[in-house]
Amino acid sequence: MLILQRKPGESLQIGEDIQVTVVSVDSGGRVRLAIEAPKTYSILRSELLGAATVNREAAQEALPPQEFLSFLEEVVGTSETE
């Protein structure tokens, strides 16, 4: 891991085609960054990447829509006869 210090307005270059610029730093230490990169790169906050992974895994475990509808029909049909 590379750790750098940058002031607002200063940048760093990643490879030939990605530039990260410090836009501002507020009194609470919150940093605003501007990232210039080709559209072929996906840029996500790490918490969104984690959420996307969880959602993808949950979708793989879910019932296909037709099976879910059949399940609901069974549950509704069962509760009406009881």
Residue pairs with C-beta under 8 A, 6 or more apart in sequence:
4 12
6 12
6 22
7 22
8 22
8 23
8 24
8 25
9 21
9 22
10 21
10 22
11 19
11 20
11 21
11 22
12 19
12 20
13 19
13 20
14 20
17 37
17 38
18 35
18 36
18 37
18 38
18 41
19 35
19 36
19 37
20 33
20 34
20 35
20 36
21 33
21 34
21 35
21 36
22 31
22 32
22 33
23 32
23 33
23 34
24 31
24 32
25 31
25 32
35 43
37 43
44 52
62 68
63 71
